[in-house]
Amino acid sequence: MAEISKEQVKHVAHLARLAITDDEVEKMTKQLGDIIKYAELLNDLDTDNVKPTTHVLDLKNVMRKDEPRKWIEKEDALNNAPDKKNGQFRVPSILE
Amino acid sequence: MSLFDYTLKELQDKLHKKEITVSDLVSESYNRIKEVDGQVKAFLTLNEEAAKSKAKELDEGQSTSNSFLYGIPLGVKDNIVTKGLRTTCGSQFLSNFEDPLYNATVVQKLQSENTVTIGKLNMDEFAMGSSNENSSYFTTRNPWNTDYVPGGSSGGSAAAVAAKEVFFSLGSDTGGSIRQPAAFCGVVGLKPTYGLVSRFGLVAFASSLDQIGPVTRTVEDNAHLLQAIVGHDEMDTTSANVEIPNYSDALSQDVKGLKIAVPSEYLQEGVAPEVREAVLNALEVYKDLGATWEEVSLPHSKYAVAAYYLLSSSEASANLARFDGVRYGVRSEKAENMLDMYKLSRSEGFGDEVKRRIMLGTFALSSGYYDAYYKKAQKVRTLIKNDFDKVFEDYDVIVGPTTPTPAFKVGEKIDDPLTMYANDILTIPVNLAGVPGMSIPCGFSSEGLPIGLQLIGKHFDESTLYRAAYAFEQATDHHKKQPVLGGDR
């Protein structure tokens, strides 16, 4: 396992849609590095023949009938929006 | 003497005989909050007007309720959505989330039992933390000594119950977030089996681990609160469809012949001597009551924290992608385009710990690292779960400390994430295995801080936990000791 670099930290921040300052890059590189180094403890274990656990219960896909039902009204759904217009969420322009 | 010193059974009796009213109970809460919450700081939002009018409505109506919970003041952790009542998750991102559109299933269930919601309880931001210091509003204090943390992330839920600001509360537990604060605050907290309680309306942190559970001052009351919130819910696809026992039935059974396993890993280095001593004393109590105990091994325990932080942070990085500044929450005013809107809104709205975990999770899931970190952690999770399965072939319940130490001081661990994480070493494996775990008071440190005893059961065997916890509680006096706050003397 590799150490994490400042460039990687910036890349990961972009993937996570976080704007981070140069100071934060410094701090995160150190802190994430420490946590990842600690996580390398897991490499002590031979897990080649171990099945991964995604869920502790034996869950199958759960389906319900595809029927329309009354749930949330549009006006209510817009109540908490930071910006709205004409019954829709309003965002900055996507296309230049 | 507070009305909250009575049990649920006693309170219902008083209500039936009209010795007290629901309004009395609700006033008890708000009076107490006015008296002590300046010190404890458990509440983020109060629901006073609505609660008082609900109380009046219940008092004026013709009550035919046989519910144990009728009219009882409830506190709700602030990551459980409440219709029309602000829900912040302890985050600035949701500081303006005044109007959630629906009630979480657990809230709906409790409303149909006619509990009264007193307010929303403080927590580490998005339930990420073990001390409440990651709340972006303020740090809740430990009622036993306000220089100390209440634990986290359900610190407000545990502190409010310990300080008798509410009769009981709901918390959530992803890696110990109910049991650790319950231990630190000297109350009873249960993390139910994964799937037993619906998470519909719980703001998701790590979906393969999160569970909602009850926080109370006694074991009996805990069983009553759990009874009201369990059950299959089609709105939560991970909700288990299992037969629900009557948990109170377990309280009348003794523990003669109960087979207790004590993991040697849970009493080793890192566990404070006075915590170890309190646990060994508890085991003596069980022996006197006719149970037997033996030392066992959960050999993969030391890998649990590392596996947990990779898995929970990975899941969190996906779950918290929904906070984009479009539909709810705070949007940055600096953004001029869509990408900046996402980035700036999230960076301004999230605190350091949340950012750190989103970054860790995004890294662990990113191309080239997925197998080495995320998948590896999932495999280790299998080994940890197998450890529990093996022990439960021969034993009824696992007993150990809830936390390695009693509560620590505010500010003591906040600068070092790894030291803070290590605090959850005894609670995390339980979430990874998906089994139920409970913390009950089992003693006090030399500084007068509570020590928690952790009981761990088989999948869906909450009854055995209640049976064992109740027997211990009845045989000891730890739960009768109370913190001194404000005008208490």
Interface residues (C-beta under 8 A of the other chain):
Chain A: M1 I4 Q8 V9 V12 A13 L15 A16 R17 L18 A19 I20 E24 M28 Q31 L32 D34 I35 I36 Y38 A39 L41 L42 N43 D44 L45 T47 V50 K51 P52 T53 T54 H55 V56 L57 L59 V62 R64 I72 D76 A77 N79 N80 A81 P82 D83 F89 V91 P92 S93 I94
Chain B: N96 F97 E98 D99 P100 L101 Y102 Y194 G195 S208 E234 T237 T238 A240 H300 K302 Y303 A306 A307 Y309 L310 S317 A321 D324 G325 V326 R327 Y328 G329 V330 R331 A335 E336 N337 M338 L339 D340 M341 Y342 K343 L344 R346 S347 F350 K355 R356 I358 M359 L360 T362 F363 S366 A372 Y373 K375 K376 A377 Q378 K379 V380 R381 T382 L383 K385 P417 L418 L432 A433 G434 H459
